[in-house]
C-alpha cells in the first residue's frame, strides 16, 4: 500500500489562517485605497504575515527534537535515503511528541 504525502501534513498550525487573512486584507486594500497607501499597507500586510508564519514555525520547532546520526539514527537514515533518491540535500528533520 502506497503512502501519499500531502503538503498539508507539514503546515504549521495557524499558517493557512494567517495567509488567508493576509490575502483578504490585501484584497480589501486593493479595492478601497489609493496607490500610495496600497503600497505601504501591502508592505505591512506581507511583512506581518511573514512574521506570524515565522513565529508559528519557531514555536513548532522549539518543541521538537532534531533528528541526527546520534539521535534517532534509524529516522536519519530514512531521511538521508529519501533525500538522495530525490536528488536533493537532506532537510532538517524534527520529531514532535503529540
C-alpha positions as a Markdown table, in Angstrom:
| # | Residue | x | y | z |
|---|---|---|---|---|
| 1 | Unk | 0.0 | 0.0 | 0.0 |
| 2 | Unk | 1.5 | 3.3 | -1.1 |
| 3 | Unk | 1.6 | 6.1 | 1.5 |
| 4 | Unk | 1.0 | 9.5 | 0.0 |
| 5 | Unk | 2.5 | 12.7 | 1.5 |
| 6 | Unk | 0.5 | 15.9 | 1.4 |
| 7 | Unk | 2.0 | 19.3 | 1.8 |
| 8 | Unk | -0.8 | 19.9 | 4.3 |
| 9 | Unk | 0.8 | 17.4 | 6.7 |
| 10 | Unk | 3.7 | 19.8 | 7.2 |
| 11 | Unk | 2.0 | 23.2 | 7.7 |
| 12 | Unk | 2.3 | 25.0 | 11.0 |
| 13 | Unk | -1.0 | 25.3 | 12.9 |
| 14 | Unk | -2.5 | 28.7 | 12.0 |
| 15 | Unk | -0.2 | 29.2 | 9.0 |
| 16 | Unk | -3.0 | 29.0 | 6.4 |
| 17 | Unk | -5.3 | 31.2 | 8.5 |
| 18 | Unk | -2.6 | 33.9 | 8.7 |
| 19 | Unk | -2.0 | 33.6 | 4.9 |
| 20 | Unk | -5.8 | 33.8 | 4.1 |
| 21 | Unk | -6.2 | 36.8 | 6.4 |
| 22 | Unk | -3.2 | 38.5 | 4.8 |
| 23 | Unk | -4.6 | 37.9 | 1.3 |
| 24 | Unk | -8.1 | 39.1 | 2.5 |
| 25 | Unk | -6.7 | 42.3 | 3.9 |
| 26 | Unk | -4.6 | 42.8 | 0.8 |
| 27 | Unk | -7.7 | 42.4 | -1.5 |
| 28 | Unk | -9.7 | 44.8 | 0.7 |
| 29 | Unk | -6.9 | 47.4 | 0.4 |
| 30 | Unk | -6.5 | 47.0 | -3.4 |
| 31 | Unk | -10.2 | 47.7 | -3.9 |
| 32 | Unk | -10.7 | 50.6 | -1.4 |
| 33 | Unk | -7.5 | 52.6 | -1.2 |
| 34 | Unk | -5.2 | 54.9 | -3.3 |
| 35 | Unk | -2.0 | 53.7 | -4.9 |
| 36 | Unk | 0.4 | 55.2 | -2.3 |
| 37 | Unk | -1.4 | 53.7 | 0.7 |
| 38 | Unk | -1.8 | 50.4 | -1.1 |
| 39 | Unk | 2.0 | 50.2 | -1.4 |
| 40 | Unk | 2.6 | 50.9 | 2.3 |
| 41 | Unk | -0.2 | 48.8 | 3.6 |
| 42 | Unk | 0.7 | 45.9 | 1.3 |
| 43 | Unk | 4.2 | 46.0 | 2.6 |
| 44 | Unk | 2.8 | 46.0 | 6.2 |
| 45 | Unk | 0.4 | 43.0 | 5.4 |
| 46 | Unk | 3.1 | 41.0 | 3.7 |
| 47 | Unk | 5.6 | 41.6 | 6.5 |
| 48 | Unk | 3.1 | 40.9 | 9.2 |
| 49 | Unk | 2.0 | 37.6 | 7.5 |
| 50 | Unk | 5.7 | 36.6 | 7.2 |
| 51 | Unk | 6.4 | 37.4 | 10.8 |
| 52 | Unk | 3.3 | 35.4 | 12.0 |
| 53 | Unk | 4.4 | 32.4 | 10.0 |
| 54 | Unk | 8.0 | 32.7 | 11.2 |
| 55 | Unk | 6.8 | 32.8 | 14.9 |
| 56 | Unk | 4.5 | 29.8 | 14.4 |
| 57 | Unk | 7.3 | 27.8 | 12.8 |
| 58 | Unk | 9.7 | 28.8 | 15.6 |
| 59 | Unk | 7.1 | 27.7 | 18.2 |
| 60 | Unk | 6.7 | 24.4 | 16.5 |
| 61 | Unk | 10.4 | 23.6 | 16.1 |
| 62 | Unk | 11.1 | 24.8 | 19.6 |
| 63 | Unk | 9.1 | 21.9 | 20.9 |
| 64 | Unk | 10.7 | 19.3 | 18.7 |
| 65 | Unk | 13.9 | 17.1 | 18.8 |
| 66 | Unk | 16.2 | 17.3 | 15.8 |
| 67 | Unk | 17.0 | 14.0 | 14.1 |
| 68 | Unk | 20.7 | 13.3 | 13.7 |
| 69 | Unk | 23.0 | 10.4 | 13.3 |
| 70 | Unk | 23.4 | 10.1 | 17.1 |
| 71 | Unk | 19.7 | 10.9 | 18.0 |
| 72 | Unk | 17.1 | 8.8 | 16.1 |
| 73 | Unk | 19.7 | 7.1 | 13.7 |
| 74 | Unk | 17.0 | 5.0 | 12.0 |
| 75 | Unk | 14.9 | 8.0 | 11.0 |
| 76 | Unk | 18.1 | 9.9 | 10.0 |
| 77 | Unk | 19.0 | 7.0 | 7.6 |
| 78 | Unk | 15.5 | 7.1 | 6.1 |
| 79 | Unk | 15.6 | 10.8 | 5.6 |
| 80 | Unk | 19.1 | 10.6 | 4.0 |
| 81 | Unk | 18.0 | 7.8 | 1.7 |
| 82 | Unk | 14.8 | 9.7 | 0.7 |
| 83 | Unk | 16.8 | 12.9 | 0.0 |
| 84 | Unk | 19.3 | 11.0 | -2.1 |
| 85 | Unk | 16.5 | 9.4 | -4.1 |
| 86 | Unk | 15.0 | 12.8 | -4.7 |
| 87 | Unk | 18.5 | 14.2 | -5.7 |
| 88 | Unk | 18.4 | 16.9 | -3.0 |
| 89 | Unk | 20.1 | 17.8 | 0.2 |
| 90 | Unk | 18.7 | 16.2 | 3.3 |
| 91 | Unk | 16.5 | 18.8 | 5.0 |
| 92 | Unk | 16.5 | 19.2 | 8.8 |
| 93 | Unk | 14.1 | 16.7 | 10.3 |
| 94 | Unk | 12.4 | 17.1 | 13.6 |
| 95 | Unk | 10.3 | 14.9 | 15.8 |
| 96 | Unk | 7.5 | 16.2 | 18.0 |
| 97 | Unk | 5.7 | 14.1 | 20.6 |
| 98 | Unk | 2.0 | 14.8 | 20.4 |
